[in-house]
């Protein structure tokens, strides 16, 4: 299981402004990711949350960049790309990953990486935080974003 060894992060996000940018493809998976993110942000005390939906995972970096440039303390990027029979998977995964990394390093605003890159829909569902899922990557992305804001403040 890919989640083996993952830390349990407990964070206090009181007073933080967080923007969640979420793709629209794969509704069931995205509903789970969003629910996990919302739950984790609420548990961390984050009250200022803006949600923005974009068409797909390829569009996540531009929305994350705008959020970072307009005052978000952290961004949580959520999406899912499932391998198919064309190179589309490789191009979209690479572009989205590099784009989100660029947003984070260029702006200094942490981006929680909640982009699932899976071979099958079953793998995505198992990571979506749904009842019966083995992992909750939406919650993990939110917790990581908040924890990184706090770590950066300590530097």
VOPADO-139298 format. One record per atom (N, C-alpha, C, CB): residue number from 1; atom name; x, y, z. Coordinates in nm, 3 decimals, always signed. Glycine has a CB too. Example, Ala and Ser with C-alpha at 12.3 -4.5 7.8 and 13.67 -1.06 7.14 Angstrom:
BEGIN
n / atom / xx / yy / zz
1 / N / +1.319 / -0.569 / +0.780
1 / CA / +1.230 / -0.450 / +0.780
1 / C / +1.320 / -0.330 / +0.780
1 / CB / +1.131 / -0.447 / +0.905
2 / N / +1.285 / -0.225 / +0.708
2 / CA / +1.367 / -0.106 / +0.714
2 / C / +1.290 / +0.003 / +0.787
2 / CB / +1.408 / -0.060 / +0.572
END
This chain:
BEGIN
n / atom / xx / yy / zz
1 / N / +0.085 / -0.117 / +0.000
1 / CA / +0.000 / +0.000 / +0.000
1 / C / +0.089 / +0.123 / +0.000
1 / CB / -0.096 / +0.000 / +0.121
2 / N / +0.057 / +0.222 / -0.082
2 / CA / +0.142 / +0.340 / -0.096
2 / C / +0.140 / +0.428 / +0.028
2 / CB / +0.099 / +0.421 / -0.216
3 / N / +0.040 / +0.418 / +0.113
3 / CA / +0.031 / +0.501 / +0.233
3 / C / +0.110 / +0.448 / +0.350
3 / CB / -0.111 / +0.515 / +0.273
4 / N / +0.175 / +0.334 / +0.336
4 / CA / +0.252 / +0.277 / +0.445
4 / C / +0.362 / +0.372 / +0.487
4 / CB / +0.311 / +0.141 / +0.406
5 / N / +0.369 / +0.397 / +0.616
5 / CA / +0.471 / +0.484 / +0.670
5 / C / +0.436 / +0.632 / +0.670
5 / CB / +0.595 / +0.465 / +0.594
6 / N / +0.317 / +0.667 / +0.624
6 / CA / +0.277 / +0.808 / +0.621
6 / C / +0.261 / +0.862 / +0.762
6 / CB / +0.145 / +0.825 / +0.542
7 / N / +0.309 / +0.984 / +0.787
7 / CA / +0.295 / +1.042 / +0.921
7 / C / +0.151 / +1.086 / +0.945
7 / CB / +0.391 / +1.160 / +0.939
8 / N / +0.111 / +1.086 / +1.071
8 / CA / -0.018 / +1.144 / +1.107
8 / C / +0.011 / +1.289 / +1.146
8 / CB / -0.090 / +1.064 / +1.226
9 / N / -0.038 / +1.381 / +1.065
9 / CA / -0.009 / +1.522 / +1.085
9 / C / -0.125 / +1.587 / +1.159
9 / CB / +0.018 / +1.594 / +0.951
10 / N / -0.096 / +1.655 / +1.267
10 / CA / -0.197 / +1.730 / +1.340
10 / C / -0.154 / +1.877 / +1.333
10 / CB / -0.211 / +1.679 / +1.490
11 / N / -0.241 / +1.961 / +1.281
11 / CA / -0.204 / +2.100 / +1.259
11 / C / -0.313 / +2.193 / +1.309
11 / CB / -0.176 / +2.125 / +1.111
12 / N / -0.270 / +2.315 / +1.341
12 / CA / -0.364 / +2.421 / +1.379
12 / C / -0.359 / +2.527 / +1.269
12 / CB / -0.330 / +2.483 / +1.520
13 / N / -0.465 / +2.533 / +1.191
13 / CA / -0.471 / +2.628 / +1.080
13 / C / -0.555 / +2.750 / +1.110
13 / CB / -0.525 / +2.560 / +0.959
14 / N / -0.577 / +2.776 / +1.238
14 / CA / -0.658 / +2.891 / +1.277
14 / C / -0.604 / +3.018 / +1.213
14 / CB / -0.661 / +2.905 / +1.430
15 / N / -0.691 / +3.092 / +1.148
15 / CA / -0.655 / +3.219 / +1.087
15 / C / -0.601 / +3.208 / +0.945
15 / CB / -0.556 / +3.286 / +1.172
16 / N / -0.579 / +3.088 / +0.896
16 / CA / -0.525 / +3.074 / +0.761
16 / C / -0.634 / +3.090 / +0.656
16 / CB / -0.458 / +2.939 / +0.746
17 / N / -0.593 / +3.140 / +0.539
17 / CA / -0.680 / +3.148 / +0.421
17 / C / -0.632 / +3.040 / +0.324
17 / CB / -0.675 / +3.292 / +0.354
18 / N / -0.720 / +2.945 / +0.295
18 / CA / -0.684 / +2.833 / +0.209
18 / C / -0.777 / +2.831 / +0.089
18 / CB / -0.691 / +2.699 / +0.287
19 / N / -0.717 / +2.814 / -0.027
19 / CA / -0.795 / +2.796 / -0.149
19 / C / -0.780 / +2.653 / -0.196
19 / CB / -0.750 / +2.895 / -0.259
20 / N / -0.892 / +2.590 / -0.224
20 / CA / -0.895 / +2.454 / -0.277
20 / C / -0.927 / +2.465 / -0.425
20 / CB / -1.000 / +2.364 / -0.201
21 / N / -0.837 / +2.416 / -0.509
21 / CA / -0.864 / +2.411 / -0.653
21 / C / -0.884 / +2.265 / -0.688
21 / CB / -0.747 / +2.475 / -0.737
22 / N / -0.998 / +2.235 / -0.752
22 / CA / -1.035 / +2.096 / -0.777
22 / C / -1.079 / +2.076 / -0.920
22 / CB / -1.145 / +2.053 / -0.682
23 / N / -1.030 / +1.970 / -0.979
23 / CA / -1.071 / +1.931 / -1.114
23 / C / -1.213 / +1.876 / -1.110
23 / CB / -0.973 / +1.828 / -1.175
24 / N / -1.273 / +1.863 / -1.226
24 / CA / -1.411 / +1.818 / -1.235
24 / C / -1.427 / +1.675 / -1.286
24 / CB / -1.488 / +1.910 / -1.324
25 / N / -1.324 / +1.618 / -1.346
25 / CA / -1.334 / +1.481 / -1.399
25 / C / -1.345 / +1.380 / -1.286
25 / CB / -1.213 / +1.448 / -1.487
26 / N / -1.410 / +1.267 / -1.312
26 / CA / -1.422 / +1.154 / -1.218
26 / C / -1.495 / +1.197 / -1.090
26 / CB / -1.281 / +1.098 / -1.183
27 / N / -1.623 / +1.223 / -1.105
27 / CA / -1.706 / +1.282 / -1.000
27 / C / -1.697 / +1.208 / -0.867
27 / CB / -1.848 / +1.286 / -1.045
28 / N / -1.710 / +1.078 / -0.866
28 / CA / -1.709 / +1.004 / -0.739
28 / C / -1.576 / +1.023 / -0.665
28 / CB / -1.735 / +0.854 / -0.764
29 / N / -1.466 / +1.014 / -0.738
29 / CA / -1.335 / +1.032 / -0.676
29 / C / -1.320 / +1.175 / -0.626
29 / CB / -1.221 / +0.998 / -0.776
30 / N / -1.359 / +1.272 / -0.708
30 / CA / -1.346 / +1.412 / -0.669
30 / C / -1.434 / +1.446 / -0.549
30 / CB / -1.381 / +1.504 / -0.785
31 / N / -1.554 / +1.389 / -0.543
31 / CA / -1.641 / +1.412 / -0.427
31 / C / -1.573 / +1.364 / -0.300
31 / CB / -1.776 / +1.340 / -0.445
32 / N / -1.506 / +1.248 / -0.307
32 / CA / -1.435 / +1.197 / -0.191
32 / C / -1.316 / +1.284 / -0.153
32 / CB / -1.389 / +1.057 / -0.217
33 / N / -1.237 / +1.324 / -0.252
33 / CA / -1.122 / +1.411 / -0.224
33 / C / -1.166 / +1.542 / -0.161
33 / CB / -1.043 / +1.439 / -0.352
34 / N / -1.270 / +1.602 / -0.217
34 / CA / -1.320 / +1.729 / -0.161
34 / C / -1.372 / +1.712 / -0.020
34 / CB / -1.430 / +1.786 / -0.251
35 / N / -1.445 / +1.605 / +0.005
35 / CA / -1.498 / +1.582 / +0.140
35 / C / -1.385 / +1.566 / +0.240
35 / CB / -1.589 / +1.457 / +0.141
36 / N / -1.281 / +1.492 / +0.204
36 / CA / -1.167 / +1.475 / +0.293
36 / C / -1.095 / +1.606 / +0.319
36 / CB / -1.070 / +1.374 / +0.236
37 / N / -1.080 / +1.686 / +0.215
37 / CA / -1.015 / +1.816 / +0.230
37 / C / -1.096 / +1.907 / +0.321
37 / CB / -0.994 / +1.882 / +0.093
38 / N / -1.226 / +1.914 / +0.296
38 / CA / -1.313 / +1.998 / +0.380
38 / C / -1.306 / +1.955 / +0.526
38 / CB / -1.458 / +1.992 / +0.331
39 / N / -1.311 / +1.826 / +0.549
39 / CA / -1.308 / +1.773 / +0.685
39 / C / -1.175 / +1.808 / +0.753
39 / CB / -1.328 / +1.619 / +0.684
40 / N / -1.064 / +1.786 / +0.684
40 / CA / -0.933 / +1.815 / +0.743
40 / C / -0.916 / +1.964 / +0.772
40 / CB / -0.821 / +1.767 / +0.649
41 / N / -0.962 / +2.049 / +0.681
41 / CA / -0.951 / +2.193 / +0.704
41 / C / -1.035 / +2.234 / +0.824
41 / CB / -0.994 / +2.272 / +0.579
42 / N / -1.156 / +2.182 / +0.835
42 / CA / -1.242 / +2.214 / +0.949
42 / C / -1.180 / +2.166 / +1.080
42 / CB / -1.381 / +2.152 / +0.930
43 / N / -1.127 / +2.044 / +1.080
43 / CA / -1.063 / +1.991 / +1.200
43 / C / -0.940 / +2.072 / +1.241
43 / CB / -1.024 / +1.845 / +1.179
44 / N / -0.874 / +2.133 / +1.144
44 / CA / -0.756 / +2.214 / +1.172
44 / C / -0.792 / +2.357 / +1.212
44 / CB / -0.664 / +2.217 / +1.051
45 / N / -0.920 / +2.391 / +1.208
45 / CA / -0.963 / +2.525 / +1.247
45 / C / -0.959 / +2.628 / +1.137
45 / CB / -0.880 / +2.571 / +1.358
46 / N / -0.943 / +2.585 / +1.013
46 / CA / -0.941 / +2.678 / +0.901
46 / C / -1.086 / +2.718 / +0.870
46 / CB / -0.871 / +2.615 / +0.774
47 / N / -1.113 / +2.847 / +0.879
47 / CA / -1.249 / +2.896 / +0.856
47 / C / -1.262 / +2.972 / +0.723
47 / CB / -1.293 / +2.986 / +0.970
48 / N / -1.150 / +3.021 / +0.672
48 / CA / -1.152 / +3.095 / +0.546
48 / C / -1.108 / +3.002 / +0.433
48 / CB / -1.059 / +3.221 / +0.554
49 / N / -1.208 / +2.942 / +0.367
49 / CA / -1.182 / +2.847 / +0.261
49 / C / -1.256 / +2.890 / +0.135
49 / CB / -1.224 / +2.703 / +0.302
50 / N / -1.183 / +2.900 / +0.027
50 / CA / -1.242 / +2.929 / -0.104
50 / C / -1.223 / +2.805 / -0.190
50 / CB / -1.177 / +3.056 / -0.171
51 / N / -1.329 / +2.763 / -0.257
51 / CA / -1.320 / +2.649 / -0.348
51 / C / -1.340 / +2.697 / -0.491
51 / CB / -1.424 / +2.540 / -0.312
52 / N / -1.254 / +2.648 / -0.579
52 / CA / -1.260 / +2.682 / -0.721
52 / C / -1.255 / +2.552 / -0.799
52 / CB / -1.144 / +2.779 / -0.763
53 / N / -1.349 / +2.534 / -0.890
53 / CA / -1.349 / +2.415 / -0.975
53 / C / -1.297 / +2.452 / -1.113
53 / CB / -1.492 / +2.354 / -0.986
54 / N / -1.212 / +2.367 / -1.167
54 / CA / -1.158 / +2.383 / -1.301
54 / C / -1.196 / +2.257 / -1.381
54 / CB / -1.002 / +2.405 / -1.299
55 / N / -1.187 / +2.264 / -1.514
55 / CA / -1.229 / +2.149 / -1.593
55 / C / -1.154 / +2.019 / -1.561
55 / CB / -1.214 / +2.180 / -1.737
56 / N / -1.022 / +2.024 / -1.559
56 / CA / -0.945 / +1.902 / -1.541
56 / C / -0.816 / +1.928 / -1.466
56 / CB / -0.915 / +1.838 / -1.674
57 / N / -0.736 / +1.824 / -1.451
57 / CA / -0.611 / +1.835 / -1.376
57 / C / -0.508 / +1.924 / -1.445
57 / CB / -0.552 / +1.698 / -1.355
58 / N / -0.512 / +1.931 / -1.577
58 / CA / -0.420 / +2.016 / -1.651
58 / C / -0.436 / +2.163 / -1.611
58 / CB / -0.441 / +2.000 / -1.802
59 / N / -0.558 / +2.202 / -1.572
59 / CA / -0.586 / +2.342 / -1.537
59 / C / -0.556 / +2.375 / -1.391
59 / CB / -0.730 / +2.372 / -1.567
60 / N / -0.519 / +2.279 / -1.311
60 / CA / -0.492 / +2.305 / -1.170
60 / C / -0.381 / +2.408 / -1.147
60 / CB / -0.454 / +2.177 / -1.101
61 / N / -0.267 / +2.401 / -1.219
61 / CA / -0.160 / +2.497 / -1.190
61 / C / -0.199 / +2.643 / -1.211
61 / CB / -0.042 / +2.466 / -1.275
62 / N / -0.272 / +2.675 / -1.316
62 / CA / -0.306 / +2.816 / -1.338
62 / C / -0.400 / +2.867 / -1.229
62 / CB / -0.370 / +2.835 / -1.477
63 / N / -0.494 / +2.784 / -1.186
63 / CA / -0.583 / +2.825 / -1.077
63 / C / -0.507 / +2.836 / -0.945
63 / CB / -0.700 / +2.726 / -1.063
64 / N / -0.415 / +2.744 / -0.921
64 / CA / -0.334 / +2.750 / -0.800
64 / C / -0.247 / +2.875 / -0.800
64 / CB / -0.246 / +2.625 / -0.787
65 / N / -0.192 / +2.910 / -0.916
65 / CA / -0.109 / +3.031 / -0.926
65 / C / -0.190 / +3.155 / -0.892
65 / CB / -0.049 / +3.043 / -1.067
66 / N / -0.310 / +3.165 / -0.948
66 / CA / -0.394 / +3.282 / -0.920
66 / C / -0.427 / +3.289 / -0.770
66 / CB / -0.524 / +3.277 / -1.004
67 / N / -0.459 / +3.176 / -0.710
67 / CA / -0.490 / +3.173 / -0.567
67 / C / -0.370 / +3.218 / -0.485
67 / CB / -0.534 / +3.032 / -0.523
68 / N / -0.252 / +3.169 / -0.521
68 / CA / -0.131 / +3.206 / -0.448
68 / C / -0.099 / +3.354 / -0.463
68 / CB / -0.013 / +3.123 / -0.497
69 / N / -0.126 / +3.409 / -0.580
69 / CA / -0.094 / +3.549 / -0.606
69 / C / -0.197 / +3.645 / -0.547
69 / CB / -0.084 / +3.572 / -0.755
70 / N / -0.313 / +3.594 / -0.507
70 / CA / -0.418 / +3.683 / -0.457
70 / C / -0.448 / +3.662 / -0.310
70 / CB / -0.544 / +3.663 / -0.537
71 / N / -0.352 / +3.612 / -0.234
71 / CA / -0.364 / +3.615 / -0.090
71 / C / -0.389 / +3.486 / -0.016
71 / CB / -0.469 / +3.703 / -0.058
72 / N / -0.393 / +3.374 / -0.082
72 / CA / -0.409 / +3.248 / -0.008
72 / C / -0.280 / +3.219 / +0.070
72 / CB / -0.442 / +3.129 / -0.105
73 / N / -0.296 / +3.170 / +0.191
73 / CA / -0.180 / +3.126 / +0.269
73 / C / -0.134 / +2.989 / +0.222
73 / CB / -0.213 / +3.122 / +0.419
74 / N / -0.229 / +2.911 / +0.169
74 / CA / -0.199 / +2.777 / +0.118
74 / C / -0.303 / +2.743 / +0.012
74 / CB / -0.198 / +2.670 / +0.232
75 / N / -0.263 / +2.654 / -0.076
75 / CA / -0.352 / +2.604 / -0.180
75 / C / -0.354 / +2.451 / -0.168
75 / CB / -0.305 / +2.649 / -0.325
76 / N / -0.471 / +2.394 / -0.186
76 / CA / -0.483 / +2.249 / -0.195
76 / C / -0.532 / +2.218 / -0.336
76 / CB / -0.581 / +2.192 / -0.084
77 / N / -0.453 / +2.142 / -0.410
77 / CA / -0.486 / +2.107 / -0.548
77 / C / -0.534 / +1.963 / -0.553
77 / CB / -0.365 / +2.129 / -0.642
78 / N / -0.654 / +1.943 / -0.606
78 / CA / -0.715 / +1.811 / -0.611
78 / C / -0.750 / +1.773 / -0.754
78 / CB / -0.840 / +1.806 / -0.523
79 / N / -0.713 / +1.654 / -0.794
79 / CA / -0.748 / +1.606 / -0.926
79 / C / -0.720 / +1.457 / -0.936
79 / CB / -0.672 / +1.682 / -1.033
80 / N / -0.759 / +1.400 / -1.047
80 / CA / -0.732 / +1.259 / -1.072
80 / C / -0.712 / +1.238 / -1.221
80 / CB / -0.846 / +1.169 / -1.018
81 / N / -0.607 / +1.163 / -1.253
81 / CA / -0.580 / +1.125 / -1.391
81 / C / -0.565 / +0.973 / -1.390
81 / CB / -0.452 / +1.198 / -1.450
82 / N / -0.644 / +0.907 / -1.472
82 / CA / -0.640 / +0.761 / -1.479
82 / C / -0.582 / +0.720 / -1.614
82 / CB / -0.782 / +0.700 / -1.459
83 / N / -0.483 / +0.632 / -1.607
83 / CA / -0.412 / +0.589 / -1.728
83 / C / -0.509 / +0.531 / -1.830
83 / CB / -0.304 / +0.485 / -1.692
84 / N / -0.489 / +0.568 / -1.953
84 / CA / -0.568 / +0.513 / -2.063
84 / C / -0.474 / +0.454 / -2.166
84 / CB / -0.658 / +0.621 / -2.127
85 / N / -0.519 / +0.445 / -2.286
85 / CA / -0.441 / +0.383 / -2.390
85 / C / -0.358 / +0.479 / -2.473
85 / CB / -0.529 / +0.307 / -2.479
86 / N / -0.351 / +0.606 / -2.432
86 / CA / -0.274 / +0.705 / -2.508
86 / C / -0.173 / +0.774 / -2.416
86 / CB / -0.369 / +0.811 / -2.573
87 / N / -0.080 / +0.848 / -2.471
87 / CA / +0.019 / +0.919 / -2.388
87 / C / -0.041 / +1.036 / -2.308
87 / CB / +0.130 / +0.972 / -2.476
88 / N / -0.170 / +1.063 / -2.327
88 / CA / -0.238 / +1.172 / -2.254
88 / C / -0.205 / +1.169 / -2.105
88 / CB / -0.390 / +1.162 / -2.275
89 / N / -0.208 / +1.051 / -2.045
89 / CA / -0.181 / +1.034 / -1.903
89 / C / -0.046 / +1.096 / -1.866
89 / CB / -0.184 / +0.886 / -1.864
90 / N / +0.058 / +1.058 / -1.940
90 / CA / +0.193 / +1.105 / -1.909
90 / C / +0.204 / +1.256 / -1.922
90 / CB / +0.294 / +1.038 / -2.000
91 / N / +0.145 / +1.311 / -2.028
91 / CA / +0.154 / +1.455 / -2.050
91 / C / +0.080 / +1.533 / -1.942
91 / CB / +0.099 / +1.490 / -2.186
92 / N / -0.040 / +1.493 / -1.911
92 / CA / -0.120 / +1.566 / -1.812
92 / C / -0.057 / +1.553 / -1.673
92 / CB / -0.265 / +1.513 / -1.809
93 / N / -0.017 / +1.433 / -1.635
93 / CA / +0.045 / +1.416 / -1.503
93 / C / +0.171 / +1.499 / -1.489
93 / CB / +0.077 / +1.269 / -1.479
94 / N / +0.254 / +1.496 / -1.590
94 / CA / +0.379 / +1.571 / -1.586
94 / C / +0.354 / +1.721 / -1.582
94 / CB / +0.466 / +1.537 / -1.707
95 / N / +0.267 / +1.769 / -1.669
95 / CA / +0.238 / +1.913 / -1.673
95 / C / +0.179 / +1.962 / -1.542
95 / CB / +0.143 / +1.946 / -1.788
96 / N / +0.084 / +1.888 / -1.488
96 / CA / +0.020 / +1.930 / -1.364
96 / C / +0.118 / +1.926 / -1.247
96 / CB / -0.102 / +1.841 / -1.333
97 / N / +0.197 / +1.821 / -1.238
97 / CA / +0.294 / +1.810 / -1.130
97 / C / +0.399 / +1.921 / -1.137
97 / CB / +0.362 / +1.674 / -1.134
98 / N / +0.456 / +1.941 / -1.253
98 / CA / +0.557 / +2.046 / -1.268
98 / C / +0.495 / +2.184 / -1.246
98 / CB / +0.622 / +2.039 / -1.407
99 / N / +0.375 / +2.205 / -1.297
99 / CA / +0.308 / +2.333 / -1.279
99 / C / +0.280 / +2.364 / -1.133
99 / CB / +0.179 / +2.336 / -1.357
100 / N / +0.231 / +2.267 / -1.059
100 / CA / +0.202 / +2.289 / -0.917
100 / C / +0.331 / +2.311 / -0.837
100 / CB / +0.124 / +2.171 / -0.859
101 / N / +0.435 / +2.237 / -0.873
101 / CA / +0.565 / +2.258 / -0.807
101 / C / +0.616 / +2.400 / -0.834
101 / CB / +0.668 / +2.155 / -0.857
102 / N / +0.601 / +2.446 / -0.957
102 / CA / +0.644 / +2.581 / -0.992
102 / C / +0.567 / +2.686 / -0.913
102 / CB / +0.626 / +2.605 / -1.141
103 / N / +0.438 / +2.668 / -0.900
103 / CA / +0.357 / +2.765 / -0.823
103 / C / +0.411 / +2.774 / -0.681
103 / CB / +0.207 / +2.723 / -0.820
104 / N / +0.432 / +2.661 / -0.620
104 / CA / +0.478 / +2.658 / -0.482
104 / C / +0.615 / +2.723 / -0.465
104 / CB / +0.483 / +2.514 / -0.434
105 / N / +0.711 / +2.686 / -0.548
105 / CA / +0.846 / +2.740 / -0.532
105 / C / +0.857 / +2.885 / -0.577
105 / CB / +0.945 / +2.655 / -0.608
106 / N / +0.783 / +2.922 / -0.679
106 / CA / +0.789 / +3.059 / -0.731
106 / C / +0.722 / +3.159 / -0.637
106 / CB / +0.723 / +3.067 / -0.869
107 / N / +0.611 / +3.120 / -0.577
107 / CA / +0.535 / +3.213 / -0.493
107 / C / +0.565 / +3.200 / -0.345
107 / CB / +0.387 / +3.194 / -0.515
108 / N / +0.619 / +3.086 / -0.303
108 / CA / +0.641 / +3.061 / -0.161
108 / C / +0.514 / +3.020 / -0.088
108 / CB / +0.698 / +3.184 / -0.096
109 / N / +0.406 / +3.000 / -0.161
109 / CA / +0.279 / +2.956 / -0.102
109 / C / +0.273 / +2.804 / -0.115
109 / CB / +0.155 / +3.024 / -0.172
110 / N / +0.260 / +2.732 / -0.003
110 / CA / +0.254 / +2.587 / -0.009
110 / C / +0.133 / +2.538 / -0.089
110 / CB / +0.248 / +2.529 / +0.131
111 / N / +0.156 / +2.434 / -0.168
111 / CA / +0.050 / +2.370 / -0.245
111 / C / +0.040 / +2.226 / -0.199
111 / CB / +0.077 / +2.379 / -0.400
112 / N / -0.071 / +2.192 / -0.136
112 / CA / -0.096 / +2.053 / -0.098
112 / C / -0.127 / +1.973 / -0.222
112 / CB / -0.211 / +2.044 / +0.005
113 / N / -0.053 / +1.866 / -0.244
113 / CA / -0.061 / +1.789 / -0.367
113 / C / -0.163 / +1.676 / -0.352
113 / CB / +0.077 / +1.733 / -0.406
114 / N / -0.282 / +1.699 / -0.402
114 / CA / -0.387 / +1.599 / -0.397
114 / C / -0.424 / +1.551 / -0.536
114 / CB / -0.509 / +1.654 / -0.327
115 / N / -0.325 / +1.538 / -0.622
115 / CA / -0.347 / +1.490 / -0.759
115 / C / -0.320 / +1.341 / -0.763
115 / CB / -0.256 / +1.567 / -0.860
116 / N / -0.424 / +1.262 / -0.783
116 / CA / -0.408 / +1.118 / -0.794
116 / C / -0.369 / +1.082 / -0.936
116 / CB / -0.538 / +1.044 / -0.753
117 / N / -0.264 / +1.004 / -0.951
117 / CA / -0.220 / +0.957 / -1.082
117 / C / -0.223 / +0.806 / -1.075
117 / CB / -0.076 / +1.012 / -1.120
118 / N / -0.329 / +0.747 / -1.125
118 / CA / -0.356 / +0.604 / -1.104
118 / C / -0.366 / +0.528 / -1.235
118 / CB / -0.485 / +0.587 / -1.025
119 / N / -0.337 / +0.400 / -1.225
119 / CA / -0.350 / +0.313 / -1.341
119 / C / -0.496 / +0.274 / -1.365
119 / CB / -0.266 / +0.189 / -1.323
120 / N / -0.574 / +0.266 / -1.257
120 / CA / -0.713 / +0.221 / -1.270
120 / C / -0.806 / +0.308 / -1.186
120 / CB / -0.726 / +0.074 / -1.228
121 / N / -0.934 / +0.301 / -1.220
121 / CA / -1.034 / +0.372 / -1.140
121 / C / -1.040 / +0.315 / -0.998
121 / CB / -1.174 / +0.364 / -1.207
122 / N / -1.020 / +0.186 / -0.984
122 / CA / -1.023 / +0.123 / -0.851
122 / C / -0.913 / +0.181 / -0.762
122 / CB / -1.005 / -0.030 / -0.864
123 / N / -0.795 / +0.203 / -0.817
123 / CA / -0.687 / +0.264 / -0.739
123 / C / -0.727 / +0.404 / -0.694
123 / CB / -0.557 / +0.270 / -0.821
124 / N / -0.789 / +0.481 / -0.782
124 / CA / -0.831 / +0.616 / -0.748
124 / C / -0.936 / +0.613 / -0.637
124 / CB / -0.886 / +0.688 / -0.871
125 / N / -1.033 / +0.525 / -0.650
125 / CA / -1.138 / +0.514 / -0.548
125 / C / -1.080 / +0.473 / -0.413
125 / CB / -1.244 / +0.414 / -0.591
126 / N / -0.976 / +0.391 / -0.413
126 / CA / -0.913 / +0.347 / -0.288
126 / C / -0.836 / +0.459 / -0.220
126 / CB / -0.821 / +0.230 / -0.315
127 / N / -0.807 / +0.565 / -0.290
127 / CA / -0.731 / +0.677 / -0.234
127 / C / -0.819 / +0.800 / -0.208
127 / CB / -0.617 / +0.715 / -0.327
128 / N / -0.947 / +0.791 / -0.243
128 / CA / -1.035 / +0.908 / -0.244
128 / C / -1.098 / +0.941 / -0.110
128 / CB / -1.143 / +0.887 / -0.343
129 / N / -1.077 / +0.859 / -0.008
129 / CA / -1.135 / +0.889 / +0.122
129 / C / -1.283 / +0.855 / +0.132
129 / CB / -1.116 / +1.032 / +0.154
130 / N / -1.330 / +0.773 / +0.042
130 / CA / -1.469 / +0.730 / +0.044
130 / C / -1.486 / +0.615 / +0.144
130 / CB / -1.516 / +0.686 / -0.097
131 / N / -1.609 / +0.585 / +0.185
131 / CA / -1.628 / +0.468 / +0.271
131 / C / -1.568 / +0.344 / +0.202
131 / CB / -1.780 / +0.445 / +0.301
132 / N / -1.483 / +0.274 / +0.274
132 / CA / -1.416 / +0.158 / +0.219
132 / C / -1.282 / +0.188 / +0.154
132 / CB / -1.504 / +0.093 / +0.119
133 / N / -1.247 / +0.316 / +0.137
133 / CA / -1.117 / +0.352 / +0.080
133 / C / -1.006 / +0.324 / +0.180
133 / CB / -1.115 / +0.501 / +0.038
134 / N / -0.890 / +0.289 / +0.129
134 / CA / -0.775 / +0.265 / +0.214
134 / C / -0.703 / +0.393 / +0.255
134 / CB / -0.678 / +0.175 / +0.144
135 / N / -0.719 / +0.498 / +0.178
135 / CA / -0.649 / +0.624 / +0.205
135 / C / -0.742 / +0.742 / +0.181
135 / CB / -0.523 / +0.636 / +0.118
136 / N / -0.704 / +0.855 / +0.237
136 / CA / -0.781 / +0.979 / +0.221
136 / C / -0.685 / +1.089 / +0.175
136 / CB / -0.854 / +1.019 / +0.354
137 / N / -0.654 / +1.088 / +0.045
137 / CA / -0.554 / +1.181 / -0.008
137 / C / -0.600 / +1.327 / -0.005
137 / CB / -0.520 / +1.142 / -0.148
138 / N / -0.729 / +1.353 / -0.005
138 / CA / -0.778 / +1.490 / +0.008
138 / C / -0.741 / +1.547 / +0.143
138 / CB / -0.930 / +1.496 / -0.013
139 / N / -0.766 / +1.470 / +0.248
139 / CA / -0.730 / +1.513 / +0.383
139 / C / -0.579 / +1.529 / +0.397
139 / CB / -0.783 / +1.414 / +0.488
140 / N / -0.505 / +1.431 / +0.342
140 / CA / -0.359 / +1.439 / +0.352
140 / C / -0.304 / +1.562 / +0.283
140 / CB / -0.297 / +1.314 / +0.291
141 / N / -0.359 / +1.599 / +0.168
141 / CA / -0.311 / +1.718 / +0.096
141 / C / -0.338 / +1.845 / +0.177
141 / CB / -0.378 / +1.728 / -0.043
142 / N / -0.455 / +1.853 / +0.239
142 / CA / -0.488 / +1.970 / +0.321
142 / C / -0.396 / +1.979 / +0.442
142 / CB / -0.635 / +1.965 / +0.366
143 / N / -0.375 / +1.867 / +0.509
143 / CA / -0.287 / +1.866 / +0.626
143 / C / -0.144 / +1.905 / +0.589
143 / CB / -0.289 / +1.728 / +0.693
144 / N / -0.097 / +1.855 / +0.476
144 / CA / +0.039 / +1.887 / +0.431
144 / C / +0.054 / +2.035 / +0.400
144 / CB / +0.076 / +1.804 / +0.308
145 / N / -0.046 / +2.093 / +0.336
145 / CA / -0.040 / +2.236 / +0.302
145 / C / -0.034 / +2.320 / +0.429
145 / CB / -0.163 / +2.276 / +0.217
146 / N / -0.118 / +2.290 / +0.526
146 / CA / -0.118 / +2.367 / +0.652
146 / C / +0.013 / +2.347 / +0.726
146 / CB / -0.236 / +2.324 / +0.741
147 / N / +0.059 / +2.223 / +0.736
147 / CA / +0.184 / +2.195 / +0.805
147 / C / +0.301 / +2.270 / +0.741
147 / CB / +0.212 / +2.045 / +0.806
148 / N / +0.298 / +2.283 / +0.609
148 / CA / +0.408 / +2.353 / +0.542
148 / C / +0.400 / +2.503 / +0.567
148 / CB / +0.406 / +2.325 / +0.392
149 / N / +0.281 / +2.560 / +0.570
149 / CA / +0.268 / +2.701 / +0.608
149 / C / +0.333 / +2.723 / +0.745
149 / CB / +0.117 / +2.745 / +0.610
150 / N / +0.300 / +2.639 / +0.839
150 / CA / +0.353 / +2.655 / +0.975
150 / C / +0.504 / +2.635 / +0.978
150 / CB / +0.285 / +2.557 / +1.070
151 / N / +0.555 / +2.538 / +0.901
151 / CA / +0.700 / +2.515 / +0.896
151 / C / +0.772 / +2.636 / +0.837
151 / CB / +0.732 / +2.390 / +0.813
152 / N / +0.715 / +2.693 / +0.731
152 / CA / +0.778 / +2.810 / +0.668
152 / C / +0.778 / +2.930 / +0.762
152 / CB / +0.706 / +2.847 / +0.538
153 / N / +0.676 / +2.944 / +0.841
153 / CA / +0.671 / +3.056 / +0.937
153 / C / +0.779 / +3.042 / +1.043
153 / CB / +0.533 / +3.063 / +1.005
154 / N / +0.821 / +2.921 / +1.070
154 / CA / +0.925 / +2.896 / +1.171
154 / C / +1.066 / +2.922 / +1.119
154 / CB / +0.915 / +2.754 / +1.220
155 / N / +1.080 / +2.940 / +0.987
155 / CA / +1.213 / +2.964 / +0.931
155 / C / +1.259 / +3.107 / +0.948
155 / CB / +1.214 / +2.928 / +0.784
END
